[in-house]
Amino acid sequence: MELLYKKIKGLEFIIGAKIDASFGPVIMFGSGGVMVELFNDVAFRVAPINKNEALDMIEEIKGKKLLEGFRRISRNE
């Protein structure tokens, strides 16, 4: 899995891609940091994907609530 990691305005997300033996190119998106390690909070898609599929991946992860605003974390962070 080739990983790209970037902390964006205080929120951590993870994006990765690999060539799977069964499915071919696969993309992963999920909550980063400890969330991915503790809860395996990720979504996968066979590449290539379109904008709607990317948005669906965001909808699938538990960390989506962080993007919407949660407790003291504003939506704009």
Phi and psi restraints in degrees (range 20) as a CNS / XPLOR table:
assign (resid 1 and name C) (resid 2 and name N)
       (resid 2 and name CA) (resid 2 and name C) 1.0 -90.9 20.0 2
assign (resid 2 and name N) (resid 2 and name CA)
       (resid 2 and name C) (resid 3 and name N) 1.0 121.9 20.0 2
assign (resid 2 and name C) (resid 3 and name N)
       (resid 3 and name CA) (resid 3 and name C) 1.0 -109.5 20.0 2
assign (resid 3 and name N) (resid 3 and name CA)
       (resid 3 and name C) (resid 4 and name N) 1.0 141.0 20.0 2
assign (resid 3 and name C) (resid 4 and name N)
       (resid 4 and name CA) (resid 4 and name C) 1.0 -115.9 20.0 2
assign (resid 4 and name N) (resid 4 and name CA)
       (resid 4 and name C) (resid 5 and name N) 1.0 131.2 20.0 2
assign (resid 4 and name C) (resid 5 and name N)
       (resid 5 and name CA) (resid 5 and name C) 1.0 -131.0 20.0 2
assign (resid 5 and name N) (resid 5 and name CA)
       (resid 5 and name C) (resid 6 and name N) 1.0 129.5 20.0 2
assign (resid 5 and name C) (resid 6 and name N)
       (resid 6 and name CA) (resid 6 and name C) 1.0 -150.4 20.0 2
assign (resid 6 and name N) (resid 6 and name CA)
       (resid 6 and name C) (resid 7 and name N) 1.0 133.2 20.0 2
assign (resid 6 and name C) (resid 7 and name N)
       (resid 7 and name CA) (resid 7 and name C) 1.0 -90.7 20.0 2
assign (resid 7 and name N) (resid 7 and name CA)
       (resid 7 and name C) (resid 8 and name N) 1.0 121.1 20.0 2
assign (resid 7 and name C) (resid 8 and name N)
       (resid 8 and name CA) (resid 8 and name C) 1.0 -112.2 20.0 2
assign (resid 8 and name N) (resid 8 and name CA)
       (resid 8 and name C) (resid 9 and name N) 1.0 111.9 20.0 2
assign (resid 8 and name C) (resid 9 and name N)
       (resid 9 and name CA) (resid 9 and name C) 1.0 45.9 20.0 2
assign (resid 9 and name N) (resid 9 and name CA)
       (resid 9 and name C) (resid 10 and name N) 1.0 45.7 20.0 2
assign (resid 9 and name C) (resid 10 and name N)
       (resid 10 and name CA) (resid 10 and name C) 1.0 89.0 20.0 2
assign (resid 10 and name N) (resid 10 and name CA)
       (resid 10 and name C) (resid 11 and name N) 1.0 -12.9 20.0 2
assign (resid 10 and name C) (resid 11 and name N)
       (resid 11 and name CA) (resid 11 and name C) 1.0 -105.2 20.0 2
assign (resid 11 and name N) (resid 11 and name CA)
       (resid 11 and name C) (resid 12 and name N) 1.0 141.4 20.0 2
assign (resid 11 and name C) (resid 12 and name N)
       (resid 12 and name CA) (resid 12 and name C) 1.0 -111.4 20.0 2
assign (resid 12 and name N) (resid 12 and name CA)
       (resid 12 and name C) (resid 13 and name N) 1.0 130.5 20.0 2
assign (resid 12 and name C) (resid 13 and name N)
       (resid 13 and name CA) (resid 13 and name C) 1.0 -134.6 20.0 2
assign (resid 13 and name N) (resid 13 and name CA)
       (resid 13 and name C) (resid 14 and name N) 1.0 159.2 20.0 2
assign (resid 13 and name C) (resid 14 and name N)
       (resid 14 and name CA) (resid 14 and name C) 1.0 -125.7 20.0 2
assign (resid 14 and name N) (resid 14 and name CA)
       (resid 14 and name C) (resid 15 and name N) 1.0 139.1 20.0 2
assign (resid 14 and name C) (resid 15 and name N)
       (resid 15 and name CA) (resid 15 and name C) 1.0 -131.7 20.0 2
assign (resid 15 and name N) (resid 15 and name CA)
       (resid 15 and name C) (resid 16 and name N) 1.0 135.3 20.0 2
assign (resid 15 and name C) (resid 16 and name N)
       (resid 16 and name CA) (resid 16 and name C) 1.0 -147.2 20.0 2
assign (resid 16 and name N) (resid 16 and name CA)
       (resid 16 and name C) (resid 17 and name N) 1.0 165.3 20.0 2
assign (resid 16 and name C) (resid 17 and name N)
       (resid 17 and name CA) (resid 17 and name C) 1.0 -147.8 20.0 2
assign (resid 17 and name N) (resid 17 and name CA)
       (resid 17 and name C) (resid 18 and name N) 1.0 149.5 20.0 2
assign (resid 17 and name C) (resid 18 and name N)
       (resid 18 and name CA) (resid 18 and name C) 1.0 -156.6 20.0 2
assign (resid 18 and name N) (resid 18 and name CA)
       (resid 18 and name C) (resid 19 and name N) 1.0 165.5 20.0 2
assign (resid 18 and name C) (resid 19 and name N)
       (resid 19 and name CA) (resid 19 and name C) 1.0 -97.8 20.0 2
assign (resid 19 and name N) (resid 19 and name CA)
       (resid 19 and name C) (resid 20 and name N) 1.0 109.2 20.0 2
assign (resid 19 and name C) (resid 20 and name N)
       (resid 20 and name CA) (resid 20 and name C) 1.0 -86.1 20.0 2
assign (resid 20 and name N) (resid 20 and name CA)
       (resid 20 and name C) (resid 21 and name N) 1.0 140.3 20.0 2
assign (resid 20 and name C) (resid 21 and name N)
       (resid 21 and name CA) (resid 21 and name C) 1.0 -62.0 20.0 2
assign (resid 21 and name N) (resid 21 and name CA)
       (resid 21 and name C) (resid 22 and name N) 1.0 -32.2 20.0 2
assign (resid 21 and name C) (resid 22 and name N)
       (resid 22 and name CA) (resid 22 and name C) 1.0 -92.7 20.0 2
assign (resid 22 and name N) (resid 22 and name CA)
       (resid 22 and name C) (resid 23 and name N) 1.0 -39.0 20.0 2
assign (resid 22 and name C) (resid 23 and name N)
       (resid 23 and name CA) (resid 23 and name C) 1.0 -106.0 20.0 2
assign (resid 23 and name N) (resid 23 and name CA)
       (resid 23 and name C) (resid 24 and name N) 1.0 -13.1 20.0 2
assign (resid 23 and name C) (resid 24 and name N)
       (resid 24 and name CA) (resid 24 and name C) 1.0 83.9 20.0 2
assign (resid 24 and name N) (resid 24 and name CA)
       (resid 24 and name C) (resid 25 and name N) 1.0 -145.9 20.0 2
assign (resid 24 and name C) (resid 25 and name N)
       (resid 25 and name CA) (resid 25 and name C) 1.0 -65.5 20.0 2
assign (resid 25 and name N) (resid 25 and name CA)
       (resid 25 and name C) (resid 26 and name N) 1.0 129.1 20.0 2
assign (resid 25 and name C) (resid 26 and name N)
       (resid 26 and name CA) (resid 26 and name C) 1.0 -128.8 20.0 2
assign (resid 26 and name N) (resid 26 and name CA)
       (resid 26 and name C) (resid 27 and name N) 1.0 140.7 20.0 2
assign (resid 26 and name C) (resid 27 and name N)
       (resid 27 and name CA) (resid 27 and name C) 1.0 -113.0 20.0 2
assign (resid 27 and name N) (resid 27 and name CA)
       (resid 27 and name C) (resid 28 and name N) 1.0 140.7 20.0 2
assign (resid 27 and name C) (resid 28 and name N)
       (resid 28 and name CA) (resid 28 and name C) 1.0 -122.1 20.0 2
assign (resid 28 and name N) (resid 28 and name CA)
       (resid 28 and name C) (resid 29 and name N) 1.0 139.6 20.0 2
assign (resid 28 and name C) (resid 29 and name N)
       (resid 29 and name CA) (resid 29 and name C) 1.0 -139.5 20.0 2
assign (resid 29 and name N) (resid 29 and name CA)
       (resid 29 and name C) (resid 30 and name N) 1.0 139.9 20.0 2
assign (resid 29 and name C) (resid 30 and name N)
       (resid 30 and name CA) (resid 30 and name C) 1.0 -171.4 20.0 2
assign (resid 30 and name N) (resid 30 and name CA)
       (resid 30 and name C) (resid 31 and name N) 1.0 -179.5 20.0 2
assign (resid 30 and name C) (resid 31 and name N)
       (resid 31 and name CA) (resid 31 and name C) 1.0 -67.0 20.0 2
assign (resid 31 and name N) (resid 31 and name CA)
       (resid 31 and name C) (resid 32 and name N) 1.0 139.7 20.0 2
assign (resid 31 and name C) (resid 32 and name N)
       (resid 32 and name CA) (resid 32 and name C) 1.0 -95.0 20.0 2
assign (resid 32 and name N) (resid 32 and name CA)
       (resid 32 and name C) (resid 33 and name N) 1.0 -172.1 20.0 2
assign (resid 32 and name C) (resid 33 and name N)
       (resid 33 and name CA) (resid 33 and name C) 1.0 62.1 20.0 2
assign (resid 33 and name N) (resid 33 and name CA)
       (resid 33 and name C) (resid 34 and name N) 1.0 -139.0 20.0 2
assign (resid 33 and name C) (resid 34 and name N)
       (resid 34 and name CA) (resid 34 and name C) 1.0 -69.4 20.0 2
assign (resid 34 and name N) (resid 34 and name CA)
       (resid 34 and name C) (resid 35 and name N) 1.0 -24.1 20.0 2
assign (resid 34 and name C) (resid 35 and name N)
       (resid 35 and name CA) (resid 35 and name C) 1.0 -60.8 20.0 2
assign (resid 35 and name N) (resid 35 and name CA)
       (resid 35 and name C) (resid 36 and name N) 1.0 -42.0 20.0 2
assign (resid 35 and name C) (resid 36 and name N)
       (resid 36 and name CA) (resid 36 and name C) 1.0 -69.9 20.0 2
assign (resid 36 and name N) (resid 36 and name CA)
       (resid 36 and name C) (resid 37 and name N) 1.0 -34.8 20.0 2
assign (resid 36 and name C) (resid 37 and name N)
       (resid 37 and name CA) (resid 37 and name C) 1.0 -75.2 20.0 2
assign (resid 37 and name N) (resid 37 and name CA)
       (resid 37 and name C) (resid 38 and name N) 1.0 -43.3 20.0 2
assign (resid 37 and name C) (resid 38 and name N)
       (resid 38 and name CA) (resid 38 and name C) 1.0 -80.3 20.0 2
assign (resid 38 and name N) (resid 38 and name CA)
       (resid 38 and name C) (resid 39 and name N) 1.0 -41.7 20.0 2
assign (resid 38 and name C) (resid 39 and name N)
       (resid 39 and name CA) (resid 39 and name C) 1.0 -113.3 20.0 2
assign (resid 39 and name N) (resid 39 and name CA)
       (resid 39 and name C) (resid 40 and name N) 1.0 -2.3 20.0 2
assign (resid 39 and name C) (resid 40 and name N)
       (resid 40 and name CA) (resid 40 and name C) 1.0 50.5 20.0 2
assign (resid 40 and name N) (resid 40 and name CA)
       (resid 40 and name C) (resid 41 and name N) 1.0 45.9 20.0 2
assign (resid 40 and name C) (resid 41 and name N)
       (resid 41 and name CA) (resid 41 and name C) 1.0 -82.8 20.0 2
assign (resid 41 and name N) (resid 41 and name CA)
       (resid 41 and name C) (resid 42 and name N) 1.0 76.7 20.0 2
assign (resid 41 and name C) (resid 42 and name N)
       (resid 42 and name CA) (resid 42 and name C) 1.0 -137.4 20.0 2
assign (resid 42 and name N) (resid 42 and name CA)
       (resid 42 and name C) (resid 43 and name N) 1.0 159.2 20.0 2
assign (resid 42 and name C) (resid 43 and name N)
       (resid 43 and name CA) (resid 43 and name C) 1.0 -126.6 20.0 2
assign (resid 43 and name N) (resid 43 and name CA)
       (resid 43 and name C) (resid 44 and name N) 1.0 146.7 20.0 2
assign (resid 43 and name C) (resid 44 and name N)
       (resid 44 and name CA) (resid 44 and name C) 1.0 -122.6 20.0 2
assign (resid 44 and name N) (resid 44 and name CA)
       (resid 44 and name C) (resid 45 and name N) 1.0 149.3 20.0 2
assign (resid 44 and name C) (resid 45 and name N)
       (resid 45 and name CA) (resid 45 and name C) 1.0 -144.7 20.0 2
assign (resid 45 and name N) (resid 45 and name CA)
       (resid 45 and name C) (resid 46 and name N) 1.0 148.6 20.0 2
assign (resid 45 and name C) (resid 46 and name N)
       (resid 46 and name CA) (resid 46 and name C) 1.0 -77.2 20.0 2
assign (resid 46 and name N) (resid 46 and name CA)
       (resid 46 and name C) (resid 47 and name N) 1.0 130.4 20.0 2
assign (resid 46 and name C) (resid 47 and name N)
       (resid 47 and name CA) (resid 47 and name C) 1.0 -82.4 20.0 2
assign (resid 47 and name N) (resid 47 and name CA)
       (resid 47 and name C) (resid 48 and name N) 1.0 155.0 20.0 2
assign (resid 47 and name C) (resid 48 and name N)
       (resid 48 and name CA) (resid 48 and name C) 1.0 -80.0 20.0 2
assign (resid 48 and name N) (resid 48 and name CA)
       (resid 48 and name C) (resid 49 and name N) 1.0 160.3 20.0 2
assign (resid 48 and name C) (resid 49 and name N)
       (resid 49 and name CA) (resid 49 and name C) 1.0 -120.6 20.0 2
assign (resid 49 and name N) (resid 49 and name CA)
       (resid 49 and name C) (resid 50 and name N) 1.0 160.5 20.0 2
assign (resid 49 and name C) (resid 50 and name N)
       (resid 50 and name CA) (resid 50 and name C) 1.0 -105.6 20.0 2
assign (resid 50 and name N) (resid 50 and name CA)
       (resid 50 and name C) (resid 51 and name N) 1.0 179.4 20.0 2
assign (resid 50 and name C) (resid 51 and name N)
       (resid 51 and name CA) (resid 51 and name C) 1.0 -59.0 20.0 2
assign (resid 51 and name N) (resid 51 and name CA)
       (resid 51 and name C) (resid 52 and name N) 1.0 -42.6 20.0 2
assign (resid 51 and name C) (resid 52 and name N)
       (resid 52 and name CA) (resid 52 and name C) 1.0 -63.5 20.0 2
assign (resid 52 and name N) (resid 52 and name CA)
       (resid 52 and name C) (resid 53 and name N) 1.0 -39.0 20.0 2
assign (resid 52 and name C) (resid 53 and name N)
       (resid 53 and name CA) (resid 53 and name C) 1.0 -66.9 20.0 2
assign (resid 53 and name N) (resid 53 and name CA)
       (resid 53 and name C) (resid 54 and name N) 1.0 -37.8 20.0 2
assign (resid 53 and name C) (resid 54 and name N)
       (resid 54 and name CA) (resid 54 and name C) 1.0 -64.1 20.0 2
assign (resid 54 and name N) (resid 54 and name CA)
       (resid 54 and name C) (resid 55 and name N) 1.0 -42.6 20.0 2
assign (resid 54 and name C) (resid 55 and name N)
       (resid 55 and name CA) (resid 55 and name C) 1.0 -65.0 20.0 2
assign (resid 55 and name N) (resid 55 and name CA)
       (resid 55 and name C) (resid 56 and name N) 1.0 -36.2 20.0 2
assign (resid 55 and name C) (resid 56 and name N)
       (resid 56 and name CA) (resid 56 and name C) 1.0 -62.6 20.0 2
assign (resid 56 and name N) (resid 56 and name CA)
       (resid 56 and name C) (resid 57 and name N) 1.0 -37.9 20.0 2
assign (resid 56 and name C) (resid 57 and name N)
       (resid 57 and name CA) (resid 57 and name C) 1.0 -61.9 20.0 2
assign (resid 57 and name N) (resid 57 and name CA)
       (resid 57 and name C) (resid 58 and name N) 1.0 -41.2 20.0 2
assign (resid 57 and name C) (resid 58 and name N)
       (resid 58 and name CA) (resid 58 and name C) 1.0 -63.0 20.0 2
assign (resid 58 and name N) (resid 58 and name CA)
       (resid 58 and name C) (resid 59 and name N) 1.0 -42.2 20.0 2
assign (resid 58 and name C) (resid 59 and name N)
       (resid 59 and name CA) (resid 59 and name C) 1.0 -61.9 20.0 2
assign (resid 59 and name N) (resid 59 and name CA)
       (resid 59 and name C) (resid 60 and name N) 1.0 -29.7 20.0 2
assign (resid 59 and name C) (resid 60 and name N)
       (resid 60 and name CA) (resid 60 and name C) 1.0 -76.3 20.0 2
assign (resid 60 and name N) (resid 60 and name CA)
       (resid 60 and name C) (resid 61 and name N) 1.0 -26.9 20.0 2
assign (resid 60 and name C) (resid 61 and name N)
       (resid 61 and name CA) (resid 61 and name C) 1.0 -83.7 20.0 2
assign (resid 61 and name N) (resid 61 and name CA)
       (resid 61 and name C) (resid 62 and name N) 1.0 148.8 20.0 2
assign (resid 61 and name C) (resid 62 and name N)
       (resid 62 and name CA) (resid 62 and name C) 1.0 -65.5 20.0 2
assign (resid 62 and name N) (resid 62 and name CA)
       (resid 62 and name C) (resid 63 and name N) 1.0 -31.8 20.0 2
assign (resid 62 and name C) (resid 63 and name N)
       (resid 63 and name CA) (resid 63 and name C) 1.0 -67.6 20.0 2
assign (resid 63 and name N) (resid 63 and name CA)
       (resid 63 and name C) (resid 64 and name N) 1.0 -3.7 20.0 2
assign (resid 63 and name C) (resid 64 and name N)
       (resid 64 and name CA) (resid 64 and name C) 1.0 -55.5 20.0 2
assign (resid 64 and name N) (resid 64 and name CA)
       (resid 64 and name C) (resid 65 and name N) 1.0 -33.7 20.0 2
assign (resid 64 and name C) (resid 65 and name N)
       (resid 65 and name CA) (resid 65 and name C) 1.0 -59.0 20.0 2
assign (resid 65 and name N) (resid 65 and name CA)
       (resid 65 and name C) (resid 66 and name N) 1.0 -31.1 20.0 2
assign (resid 65 and name C) (resid 66 and name N)
       (resid 66 and name CA) (resid 66 and name C) 1.0 -65.5 20.0 2
assign (resid 66 and name N) (resid 66 and name CA)
       (resid 66 and name C) (resid 67 and name N) 1.0 -34.6 20.0 2
assign (resid 66 and name C) (resid 67 and name N)
       (resid 67 and name CA) (resid 67 and name C) 1.0 -71.5 20.0 2
assign (resid 67 and name N) (resid 67 and name CA)
       (resid 67 and name C) (resid 68 and name N) 1.0 -27.6 20.0 2
assign (resid 67 and name C) (resid 68 and name N)
       (resid 68 and name CA) (resid 68 and name C) 1.0 -84.3 20.0 2
assign (resid 68 and name N) (resid 68 and name CA)
       (resid 68 and name C) (resid 69 and name N) 1.0 -14.4 20.0 2
assign (resid 68 and name C) (resid 69 and name N)
       (resid 69 and name CA) (resid 69 and name C) 1.0 104.2 20.0 2
assign (resid 69 and name N) (resid 69 and name CA)
       (resid 69 and name C) (resid 70 and name N) 1.0 124.7 20.0 2
assign (resid 69 and name C) (resid 70 and name N)
       (resid 70 and name CA) (resid 70 and name C) 1.0 -148.3 20.0 2
assign (resid 70 and name N) (resid 70 and name CA)
       (resid 70 and name C) (resid 71 and name N) 1.0 127.5 20.0 2
assign (resid 70 and name C) (resid 71 and name N)
       (resid 71 and name CA) (resid 71 and name C) 1.0 49.7 20.0 2
assign (resid 71 and name N) (resid 71 and name CA)
       (resid 71 and name C) (resid 72 and name N) 1.0 -120.4 20.0 2
assign (resid 71 and name C) (resid 72 and name N)
       (resid 72 and name CA) (resid 72 and name C) 1.0 -91.5 20.0 2
assign (resid 72 and name N) (resid 72 and name CA)
       (resid 72 and name C) (resid 73 and name N) 1.0 5.5 20.0 2
assign (resid 72 and name C) (resid 73 and name N)
       (resid 73 and name CA) (resid 73 and name C) 1.0 -93.9 20.0 2
assign (resid 73 and name N) (resid 73 and name CA)
       (resid 73 and name C) (resid 74 and name N) 1.0 113.5 20.0 2
assign (resid 73 and name C) (resid 74 and name N)
       (resid 74 and name CA) (resid 74 and name C) 1.0 -77.7 20.0 2
assign (resid 74 and name N) (resid 74 and name CA)
       (resid 74 and name C) (resid 75 and name N) 1.0 160.4 20.0 2
assign (resid 74 and name C) (resid 75 and name N)
       (resid 75 and name CA) (resid 75 and name C) 1.0 -63.1 20.0 2
assign (resid 75 and name N) (resid 75 and name CA)
       (resid 75 and name C) (resid 76 and name N) 1.0 -25.1 20.0 2
assign (resid 75 and name C) (resid 76 and name N)
       (resid 76 and name CA) (resid 76 and name C) 1.0 -86.5 20.0 2
assign (resid 76 and name N) (resid 76 and name CA)
       (resid 76 and name C) (resid 77 and name N) 1.0 -4.1 20.0 2
